[in-house]
Amino acid sequence: MRTIVQKFGGTSVGSIERIQHVANTVIRAYEEGMSIVTVVSAMGHHTDELVDLAKQINPDANKREMDMLLSTGEQVSISLLAMAIQAKGYKAISLTGWQAGVQTESIHSNARINHIDTTRIQQFLNEDYIVIVAGFQGISSENEITTLGRGGSDTTAVALAAALKAERCDIYTDVTGVYTTDPRMVKAASKLSYVSYDEMLELAALGAGVLHPRAVEFAKNYQIKLQVRSSQIDEIGTFIGEDIEMEQQTVVRGIAFESDITRMTLNGLFNRVDLLPSIFTLLAREGIDVDIIIHSVTSDNLVNLSFSINSVSMIHAIKLLEDNKEQLGYVSIDVEGELAKVSIVGSGMVSNPGVAAKMFQYLGEQGITIKMVSTSEIKVSTVISKTDLEKAVHALHSSFELDSISKLQVVEK
Amino acid sequence: MRTIVQKFGGTSVGSIERIQHVANTVIRAYEEGMSIVTVVSAMGHHTDELVDLAKQINPDANKREMDMLLSTGEQVSISLLAMAIQAKGYKAISLTGWQAGVQTESIHSNARINHIDTTRIQQFLNEDYIVIVAGFQGISSENEITTLGRGGSDTTAVALAAALKAERCDIYTDVTGVYTTDPRMVKAASKLSYVSYDEMLELAALGAGVLHPRAVEFAKNYQIKLQVRSSQIDEIGTFIGEDIEMEQQTVVRGIAFESDITRMTLNGLFNRVDLLPSIFTLLAREGIDVDIIIHSVTSDNLVNLSFSINSVSMIHAIKLLEDNKEQLGYVSIDVEGELAKVSIVGSGMVSNPGVAAKMFQYLGEQGITIKMVSTSEIKVSTVISKTDLEKAVHALHSSFELDSISKLQVVEK
């Protein structure tokens, strides 16, 4: 029997009407003769309401109790979805994380999945049930309810697809697929019919919430084919899998961007073995994500160190660095806020050496100054002034000929 | 270590403020040096809200999925109560029904507890945790979440007290104890310091929700001492245990009553072996509870059969009986609605033969006609006109000298 795992996020099951709609979508796939396992998140704002209740009682609530509380959210949505499917005359059964055999680390609020014991799911699939599984949650070896943290339901879905050797994992979301860039900024943005795992990881920043990077990595490791598609409109979405030759002709697949970047530069550092670890461990421990790092050493063994962070962490980072000035041994800090990052992404780049140069040229033609550069095999990122962002994205999207991408590319089935 | 099981109902944990108040009550008992296991219900109207959601999706929702849905209610309240206790600096841990080892029959929405595996609770008690257990829910041998139906949380508490060999089970509720009659009707009603299990069973009708009969029976079977007390006011409540000699001096302990009774009489029945089973199985199968049954056979082997039901079931019962007229073989049905039942309750009655006669006399003095009578070892019930109910309750409460009961009776510790 061919099995498909589907995942519906909180917005998709945010109301009774939407749950009914999801039930129809699930039944349509079932009627195509597939075995269906559907993973759902908590209803819309349900999780926020529970978090709010907890905060009123204990602003610094115990993580174990938070998992106990928050895991009720998915338990509500799985039972309602099962009822909705049953009301339409189909066999459905809901399973919590622990009932579905989702075994995790003994860590609360951010556990990783160790293993999925699919015995029970398989048994219900064999009896022709549509199986509804609570996303985001699992059980530890001590029989404690755990949650998987951000992107948890996506991860549950992909992990189930791997454990069940499913043909595909369909991620239903509020967009119709993965675009060449954010359609809200560039009207000419077009939906990609296919992207590789690596491209998806780099493009994730394009639409926050489309698909969590953790789930993409999981899918890549277990070679699970994904499809990102709309929960509202019934059309084929974007497929995600390994690189396929045919697609390589389009070198740049998408333009990703991020605003609210701050660049920090530490001056007068003396180069020593523990310099970088001590600085970046300090920031990581406080939850400050560092993105681009530029590190160069002058002839007199002094270091120029610049790095970019999200602007929301700016004040926090400055305070942290100042508090540790003596230990770190720098002379001064330069801070430049109001920056943005724009990236070109594409698996074909690795075999097309001139792509980065073209990017710099296109930006230069627009009079845009580049403040930082970072490259990877499938991505070139530049940090520019925030006021230049929109102009840069439009220019790159059009210059790399993404405006004209056919919406009817070859679709991997 | 002395263990006490406490139970707080939905009203007691109906808001953040009330949960904080419950946390203080729990901590007070803990500070007295007791091991504490606290059973809680779902927050106030939470269950109703969930039922409403389900009804919108499927008015005839699957019981298994209803259990999945409704069991989230207690899971929310146990985690919030644990957080509240932790916020006050005490060790607390919440456990769902399945985590607490509450093993039930494989029946949904109305399962009975088979066994409680207290290993995990005991482990946490040994580590000085206050253990918070979700009431009303358990797990079947197939690892399905089950619920215990009406009075479920009371039953969970009493069953835990039995399994843990607890010293006592305190039922916290919105009244300060068990009264000689409903204080809303009779101002002179007074709180009983002690009642026996059997009396409590008969008095249960006095205040619906004070303590579920099922829990009282459980307590009687396992000889668990109960205390019904207020969750709002810190005072000693009513203790419930086996009969004690001292209390027998007061023959009548309380006046129970119920309005909205309908009497139905079937005329012209021919007496045959399967007559009573066929009539009452018919009613029971449709969920119609029959209370008093009066059955007499005349010399020519004809039967006069009267029984009382709650008036809400009247239409339903008439239709049912008419639909089966031929099979049952009666000639006509008489129906009298707008009736009420008033009962005197007391363990001492069995050794005081004149009590029933006194009751009839007191009612007769008020000009009240008795329509039906039913007696048990510790209760005499009469069915009268609904318009006579208030007069009857007052007369009996005063004639049996309950108005003057001392509020300072001997308290069983």
Interface residues (C-beta under 8 A of the other chain):
Chain A: I16 I19 Q20 L50 L53 A54 Q56 I57 N58 A61 N62 R64 E65 M66 M68 L69 S71 T72 Q75 V76 I78 S79 L80 A82 M83 A84 Q86 A87 I93 S94 T96 Q99 R120 N143 I145
Chain B: I16 I19 Q20 L50 L53 A54 Q56 I57 N58 A61 N62 R64 E65 M66 M68 L69 S71 T72 Q75 V76 I78 S79 L80 A82 M83 A84 Q86 A87 I93 S94 T96 Q99 R120 N143 E144 I145
